[in-house]
Structure formats: structure tokens, C-alpha cells
Amino acid sequence: MGSLLKPSFSSSILIKFIVLSFHICTCVSFSSFLFGDSLVDAGNNDYIITLSKADSPPYGIDFAPSGGQPTGRFTNGRTVSDIIGQALGEKSFPPPFLAPTTCGDAIFGGVNYASGASGILDETGTYFVGRMPLTEQINSFELNRAFMVSMLGENGTTEFLKGAIFSVTSGSNDFLNYLQPSIPFFGEDKVSPAMLQDLMVSNLTLQLKRLYELGGRKFLVVGVGPLGCIPFVRALKLMPIGKCSFEANQLIQGYNKKLKKTLDNLNKNLGPGAIFVYANSYDIVIGILQRYRKYGFENAYDPCCGGNFPPFICFKGRDGNTSSTLCEDRSKYVFWDAYHPTEAANIIVAEKLLDGDEAIISPINVRELYHYNSS
């Protein structure tokens, strides 16, 4: 009688294997695990006590899946990662790690660990109170990996992760902290620009190697964009209209050069079993700003939402849905707020990363990375 009501142990294992195999092979085209800051945060900061939030209108006003409601994304619509995922056939966006529903089999479709205000360095963003630094984000992936092993075994997990893309977009906040005056993290005497660059590259390299040891084989590492051109830094440095901060951009270019060299070395030293792709977001965004009218934009320097001066806040207006400082046509602006690009700009960046040449993304582009055999 009992055998009719309850499957045997061996049949339970078989059922689990069949269901899980069906879930992974037919419901998910590929999996992506996303790490980084507010450029790719999909809502993790909604679940922590922090000053860095995008949980109120008009954030998400053009995000179709939510009906224009905020999702915790720091833009008006999709992030670059969202757009790339859709282009590669993702059935749904990788959910934020901290969402209560991101558990069980859901993690096999990919997870977003990114957190606004976070950085490569653990101390970055302390004045925003809560955030998940890159180290903590990888700790969270390690927890998810343990669940994968419980379901697939070590060998099955290893094979599964070989096909996943590990995307890291971090570093902007480390530089923003450094560029601002009187930040407690750096104290009265800031480290030299070269020392900061080296410290960031060293810490990021350690985290990438850690992900490699946890099974990551296909990596997309995004360099830092031209922060000297974002509305916040331009206001901070009192730059005239149409001008960027040379100091800030020179600092970032030096870092990006060192990062690319490090990734080239990882590709040589870790062999053909793994690949680290460098995404040159700096040149992509500079190109958009220099030829913004060619791309259909009318404003390349002002934020669509929020002002050009402190406190740079993008907030909802009296009707509860729009900002009192929201631009009329969001598709005509490169910047959504003082820090982040609009969905229109993100679409251009995503397209170039997907199909760009080696001047933009190397040694291969994202579409080629998707098809790359890491075995």
C-alpha cells in the first residue's frame, strides 16, 4: 500500500533528474550570473536598508515587463545586461539574489547579484549605508552553487556552469568615491591615482579567480566608462557645457588599460578552458557623446530626470507617477539621471558589445562568447 502512495528512493531520484533536466535544457536558453553596481542592479537594493534605491517612480517608467513600475533598476527601462540577455534568447531576466522568490530551481536560469553603490573595494559606498560589495556578491553565488551541487552533484554543476556567462560590471563607484572630497574611506590623504588603479585591478583579479575556482569559465568584464562626462562629475568639477573632466577620464583610462592587460594575462595563464572578455565601455560611450545627434539624441550632457546640481535626485511628482523634473522625450537623452544612462543609450552599448570588433570588445564579442565552447 505504501509503495503505491510514495515513490521508492531510486524512483524519486529519477523523477528529480528528469524534472531538473527538463527545466534546464528546455526552459532556459542559457544562464547568466551578473555581478556589479547600479548599472546592472535589477532590484537587490530594494531588499536592504540603503540610501541607494530606485524603487519609486519614475524609475522603470519604460520597463515593459513591470508595466512601467519601478523594479529597482537605476534607469527608465532596461539595463545593458537586460538587453543582451534578450538578444541571446533569455526567457526572463535573471532575478535579484535577495528577492524571496529567487530560490530553488529558479537559480538555474541565472541570478543577478549586483548592488547599487557597491564597488570592487569592500569599503566603497559606505556612506550609502547598505550595499553588497563585490566580495559579498560572490559569497552569495557560492551559496547558490552549493544548492546546484545538491541537485546536480559536483560534476553536473561543473558542466552546467561551463555554459553560463559570468558578467562583472564594477568599478565606477570606487572612482566616484575617490573623486569626491572628504570621503571617510580614503581619509585626509588619498592614495595616488596609480595606487588606486592597482588596488582595484588586484582586488578584481582575486574575485575573478575566485569565480573561476567556483566553476566560471566564460567571463564578460566591463571596463569603467567616461565618468568625467556624467552630469554628477561635470557638476562636481564645475565643467562648462559640453566639456568633460579630463582628470577623471585620465584616471579611468589608466585603470582600464591595466585591467585589459590583466585579463589578457588571465587568458594566457588559465588556458583554453576559460575566456575573459574585456568590454571597452569607455570608447563606446565617448563615441555616443561625440556623435550623439547621429544616434538620434538631442541632449548628451543633461540628465532627463533630476537636476544638474545637488542633490541630483530623480523623484516622483505630485501625480505620483512622474518627476517634477522629467524630460519630455526620454529617447532623446543619453543620461537618465546624474549617474546612469537611459535605456536608449543602453541599447546602443548592448548592440556594440554583442557584435562589436576587437576595438570595442576582445578577444571576442558577446555573441561569440555565447557560442564559445569552454570545455
C-alpha positions as CSV (number, residue, x, y, z in Angstrom):
1,M,0.0,0.0,0.0
2,G,2.8,2.4,1.0
3,S,4.6,1.8,-2.2
4,L,1.6,2.9,-4.2
5,L,1.4,6.2,-2.3
6,K,5.1,7.1,-2.1
7,P,7.8,6.5,-4.8
8,S,10.8,4.5,-3.9
9,F,14.1,6.3,-3.2
10,S,15.5,5.3,-6.6
11,S,12.4,6.4,-8.5
12,S,12.4,9.7,-6.5
13,I,16.0,10.4,-7.7
14,L,15.0,9.5,-11.3
15,I,12.0,11.9,-11.2
16,K,14.1,14.7,-9.8
17,F,16.7,14.2,-12.5
18,I,14.1,14.2,-15.3
19,V,12.3,17.3,-14.0
20,L,15.5,19.2,-13.4
21,S,16.9,18.2,-16.8
22,F,13.7,19.4,-18.5
23,H,13.9,22.7,-16.6
24,I,17.5,23.4,-17.5
25,C,17.5,22.2,-21.1
26,T,14.2,23.3,-22.4
27,C,13.1,26.3,-20.3
28,V,16.5,28.2,-20.2
29,S,18.4,29.0,-23.4
30,F,21.5,29.9,-21.3
31,S,22.2,31.2,-17.9
32,S,23.9,34.4,-16.8
33,F,25.3,35.4,-13.4
34,L,25.6,39.1,-13.0
35,F,27.8,41.0,-10.6
36,G,28.3,44.7,-10.2
37,D,26.8,48.0,-9.3
38,S,23.8,50.2,-10.1
39,L,24.5,50.0,-13.8
40,V,23.2,46.4,-13.7
41,D,21.3,46.1,-10.4
42,A,17.9,44.5,-11.0
43,G,16.5,45.2,-7.6
44,N,18.8,43.8,-4.9
45,N,18.9,47.2,-3.1
46,D,15.1,47.1,-2.7
47,Y,15.7,44.5,0.0
48,I,18.3,46.2,2.1
49,I,18.5,49.4,4.2
50,T,20.3,51.8,1.9
51,L,20.2,55.3,0.5
52,S,20.9,53.9,-2.9
53,K,17.5,52.9,-4.2
54,A,15.5,53.1,-7.4
55,D,12.2,51.8,-6.0
56,S,10.0,54.7,-6.7
57,P,8.6,56.4,-9.9
58,P,9.7,57.5,-12.4
59,Y,12.4,54.8,-12.3
60,G,11.2,51.9,-14.5
61,I,8.7,54.1,-16.4
62,D,9.6,52.4,-19.7
63,F,10.2,48.9,-18.4
64,A,7.5,47.0,-20.2
65,P,7.5,43.8,-18.1
66,S,6.5,45.7,-15.0
67,G,4.0,47.9,-16.7
68,G,6.2,51.0,-16.1
69,Q,6.5,50.4,-12.4
70,P,9.9,50.6,-10.6
71,T,11.8,47.3,-10.3
72,G,14.9,48.6,-8.6
73,R,16.7,49.3,-11.9
74,F,18.5,52.6,-11.9
75,T,17.2,53.7,-15.3
76,N,13.9,54.3,-17.1
77,G,13.9,50.9,-18.8
78,R,16.2,48.0,-19.4
79,T,19.9,47.8,-18.4
80,V,22.6,46.8,-20.8
81,S,22.6,43.3,-19.3
82,D,18.8,43.0,-19.8
83,I,19.1,43.9,-23.5
84,I,22.0,41.5,-24.1
85,G,20.1,38.7,-22.4
86,Q,17.1,39.2,-24.5
87,A,19.2,39.2,-27.7
88,L,20.7,35.9,-26.7
89,G,17.4,34.3,-26.0
90,E,16.9,34.6,-22.3
91,K,13.3,33.7,-21.5
92,S,13.2,36.1,-18.5
93,F,15.6,38.4,-16.7
94,P,17.8,36.9,-14.1
95,P,16.1,37.8,-10.8
96,P,17.8,39.7,-8.0
97,F,19.5,37.4,-5.5
98,L,17.8,39.0,-2.5
99,A,14.3,38.6,-3.9
100,P,12.4,36.0,-1.7
101,T,11.4,34.1,-4.9
102,T,15.0,33.6,-6.1
103,C,15.4,30.2,-4.6
104,G,15.3,26.5,-5.6
105,D,15.3,25.7,-9.3
106,A,14.9,29.4,-10.2
107,I,18.6,29.9,-9.8
108,F,19.4,27.6,-12.8
109,G,18.1,30.4,-15.1
110,G,20.7,32.8,-13.8
111,V,20.9,35.3,-10.9
112,N,21.6,39.0,-10.6
113,Y,23.8,39.8,-7.6
114,A,24.6,43.4,-8.5
115,S,24.0,46.1,-5.9
116,G,23.8,49.9,-6.3
117,A,26.6,51.9,-4.6
118,S,28.9,48.9,-4.4
119,G,32.4,48.7,-5.7
120,I,35.4,46.5,-6.2
121,L,36.7,47.6,-2.9
122,D,34.7,46.5,0.1
123,E,34.7,50.0,1.7
124,T,33.3,51.7,-1.3
125,G,29.8,53.1,-0.8
126,T,29.8,53.1,3.0
127,Y,28.1,56.5,3.1
128,F,25.1,55.0,1.4
129,V,24.8,52.6,4.4
130,G,23.7,49.3,2.9
131,R,25.1,47.7,-0.3
132,M,26.6,44.4,-1.3
133,P,30.3,44.8,-2.3
134,L,31.7,42.5,-5.0
135,T,33.1,40.2,-2.4
136,E,29.7,39.7,-0.8
137,Q,28.1,39.2,-4.2
138,I,30.4,36.3,-4.9
139,N,29.8,34.9,-1.5
140,S,26.1,34.8,-2.5
141,F,26.9,33.0,-5.7
142,E,28.8,30.4,-3.7
143,L,25.6,29.8,-1.7
144,N,23.7,29.3,-4.9
145,R,26.4,27.0,-6.2
146,A,26.1,24.8,-3.1
147,F,22.4,24.3,-4.0
148,M,23.3,23.4,-7.5
149,V,25.7,20.7,-6.2
150,S,22.9,19.3,-4.0
151,M,20.8,18.9,-7.1
152,L,23.2,18.1,-9.9
153,G,26.3,16.8,-8.0
154,E,29.8,18.3,-8.4
155,N,30.3,17.0,-11.9
156,G,26.9,18.1,-13.1
157,T,27.3,21.6,-11.6
158,T,30.7,21.9,-13.3
159,E,29.2,21.0,-16.7
160,F,26.3,23.4,-16.2
161,L,28.5,26.4,-15.2
162,K,30.7,25.8,-18.2
163,G,27.9,27.2,-20.4
164,A,27.0,30.1,-18.2
165,I,28.2,33.7,-18.8
166,F,29.6,35.5,-15.8
167,S,29.3,39.2,-16.2
168,V,31.1,41.7,-14.0
169,T,30.4,45.4,-14.2
170,S,32.1,47.2,-11.3
171,G,34.5,50.0,-10.5
172,S,32.5,53.2,-11.2
173,N,31.7,53.8,-7.5
174,D,35.3,53.3,-6.4
175,F,36.3,56.1,-8.7
176,L,33.3,58.3,-7.8
177,N,34.3,57.9,-4.1
178,Y,37.8,58.9,-4.9
179,L,36.9,61.9,-7.0
180,Q,34.7,63.4,-4.3
181,P,36.2,65.5,-1.5
182,S,36.4,64.4,2.2
183,I,35.3,60.7,1.8
184,P,36.0,58.9,5.1
185,F,37.1,55.7,3.3
186,F,40.1,57.4,1.8
187,G,40.8,59.7,4.7
188,E,42.6,63.0,4.5
189,D,45.4,61.6,2.5
190,K,44.2,59.8,-0.6
191,V,46.3,57.2,-2.2
192,S,47.9,58.1,-5.5
193,P,45.9,57.6,-8.7
194,A,48.2,54.8,-9.8
195,M,47.9,53.1,-6.4
196,L,44.1,53.2,-6.6
197,Q,44.2,51.7,-10.1
198,D,46.5,48.9,-9.0
199,L,44.5,48.2,-5.8
200,M,41.2,47.9,-7.8
201,V,42.8,45.7,-10.5
202,S,44.4,43.5,-7.8
203,N,41.1,43.1,-5.9
204,L,39.0,42.4,-9.1
205,T,41.6,39.8,-10.3
206,L,41.2,38.0,-7.0
207,Q,37.5,37.9,-7.3
208,L,37.6,36.7,-10.9
209,K,40.0,33.9,-10.0
210,R,37.6,33.0,-7.2
211,L,34.7,32.8,-9.7
212,Y,36.9,30.6,-11.9
213,E,37.6,28.3,-9.0
214,L,33.8,28.1,-8.4
215,G,33.3,26.9,-11.9
216,G,33.0,30.1,-14.0
217,R,34.6,29.7,-17.5
218,K,33.0,32.4,-19.7
219,F,33.6,35.9,-18.4
220,L,32.5,39.3,-19.6
221,V,34.3,42.0,-17.7
222,V,33.1,45.6,-18.4
223,G,35.6,48.4,-18.1
224,V,34.7,51.7,-16.4
225,G,33.0,54.3,-18.7
226,P,33.9,58.0,-19.0
227,L,32.7,59.2,-15.6
228,G,34.2,62.6,-16.3
229,C,31.3,63.1,-18.7
230,I,28.4,62.1,-16.4
231,P,26.3,65.0,-15.1
232,F,27.3,64.4,-11.5
233,V,31.1,64.6,-12.1
234,R,30.7,67.5,-14.5
235,A,28.8,69.5,-11.8
236,L,31.4,68.4,-9.2
237,K,34.3,69.7,-11.3
238,L,32.3,72.8,-12.5
239,M,32.8,71.8,-16.1
240,P,31.2,74.1,-18.8
241,I,28.5,72.7,-21.1
242,G,29.8,70.1,-23.4
243,K,33.1,69.5,-21.6
244,C,34.2,66.5,-19.6
245,S,36.6,66.3,-16.7
246,F,40.0,65.4,-18.1
247,E,41.3,64.5,-14.7
248,A,38.5,61.9,-14.1
249,N,38.7,60.4,-17.5
250,Q,42.5,60.1,-17.4
251,L,42.3,58.2,-14.1
252,I,39.8,55.8,-15.6
253,Q,41.6,55.3,-18.9
254,G,44.7,54.3,-16.9
255,Y,42.7,51.8,-14.9
256,N,41.1,50.3,-18.0
257,K,44.4,49.8,-19.7
258,K,45.7,47.9,-16.6
259,L,42.5,45.9,-16.4
260,K,42.7,44.8,-20.1
261,K,46.4,43.8,-19.7
262,T,45.4,41.7,-16.6
263,L,42.6,40.0,-18.5
264,D,44.9,39.2,-21.4
265,N,47.3,37.5,-18.9
266,L,44.4,35.5,-17.3
267,N,43.6,34.2,-20.8
268,K,47.2,33.1,-21.3
269,N,47.7,31.7,-17.9
270,L,44.4,29.8,-17.4
271,G,44.5,28.2,-20.8
272,P,41.7,27.5,-23.3
273,G,39.3,26.2,-20.7
274,A,38.4,29.7,-19.7
275,I,38.0,33.0,-21.5
276,F,37.9,36.6,-20.1
277,V,36.4,39.1,-22.5
278,Y,37.1,42.8,-22.0
279,A,34.3,45.2,-22.8
280,N,35.6,48.7,-23.7
281,S,32.6,50.6,-22.5
282,Y,34.7,53.8,-22.2
283,D,35.2,54.2,-26.0
284,I,31.6,53.1,-26.7
285,V,30.1,55.9,-24.5
286,I,32.7,58.5,-25.7
287,G,31.6,57.7,-29.2
288,I,28.0,58.2,-28.4
289,L,28.7,61.5,-26.7
290,Q,30.8,62.8,-29.6
291,R,28.3,61.9,-32.2
292,Y,25.1,61.9,-30.2
293,R,23.0,63.5,-32.9
294,K,24.0,60.7,-35.3
295,Y,22.5,58.3,-32.8
296,G,19.2,60.3,-32.6
297,F,19.9,62.1,-29.3
298,E,19.2,65.7,-28.7
299,N,20.9,66.1,-25.3
300,A,24.2,64.4,-24.4
301,Y,25.0,66.0,-21.1
302,D,22.0,66.9,-19.0
303,P,20.0,64.3,-17.0
304,C,16.5,63.5,-18.2
305,C,15.4,63.2,-14.6
306,G,16.6,65.3,-11.7
307,G,18.8,68.4,-11.9
308,N,22.3,69.3,-12.8
309,F,23.1,70.3,-9.2
310,P,22.9,68.8,-5.8
311,P,21.1,66.8,-4.6
312,F,20.7,65.3,-8.1
313,I,17.6,63.4,-7.1
314,C,15.2,61.9,-9.6
315,F,11.9,61.8,-7.8
316,K,8.2,61.5,-8.4
317,G,6.0,64.5,-8.9
318,R,2.7,65.4,-7.5
319,D,0.7,62.9,-9.6
320,G,2.8,60.1,-8.1
321,N,4.0,58.8,-11.4
322,T,6.3,61.3,-13.0
323,S,9.1,63.5,-11.8
324,S,8.7,67.3,-11.5
325,T,12.0,67.5,-13.5
326,L,11.3,64.7,-16.0
327,C,12.2,65.5,-19.7
328,E,9.5,65.2,-22.3
329,D,11.2,62.6,-24.6
330,R,13.4,60.1,-22.8
331,S,14.6,58.6,-26.0
332,K,16.4,61.9,-26.9
333,Y,18.6,61.9,-23.8
334,V,21.9,60.0,-23.2
335,F,21.6,60.3,-19.4
336,W,18.6,59.2,-17.4
337,D,19.7,60.8,-14.1
338,A,23.0,62.3,-12.9
339,Y,24.8,58.9,-12.9
340,H,23.1,56.5,-15.2
341,P,22.3,56.2,-19.0
342,T,18.8,56.0,-20.4
343,E,17.5,52.8,-22.0
344,A,18.1,54.4,-25.4
345,A,21.8,54.7,-24.6
346,N,21.9,51.2,-23.1
347,I,20.5,49.7,-26.3
348,I,23.4,51.2,-28.3
349,V,26.0,49.9,-25.8
350,A,24.4,46.5,-25.8
351,E,24.4,46.2,-29.6
352,K,28.1,47.1,-29.8
353,L,29.0,44.6,-27.1
354,L,27.0,41.9,-28.8
355,D,28.5,42.3,-32.3
356,G,31.5,44.7,-32.0
357,D,35.0,44.2,-33.3
358,E,38.2,43.9,-31.2
359,A,38.5,47.7,-30.8
360,I,35.3,47.5,-28.7
361,I,35.3,44.1,-27.2
362,S,38.1,41.5,-27.1
363,P,39.2,38.8,-27.8
364,I,35.7,38.0,-28.9
365,N,32.3,39.7,-28.7
366,V,29.4,38.7,-26.5
367,R,27.6,36.8,-29.3
368,E,30.7,34.8,-29.9
369,L,31.2,34.3,-26.2
370,Y,27.7,32.8,-26.0
371,H,28.7,30.2,-28.5
372,Y,32.2,29.7,-27.1
373,N,33.0,26.1,-26.1
374,S,34.8,26.2,-22.8
375,S,35.5,22.5,-22.5
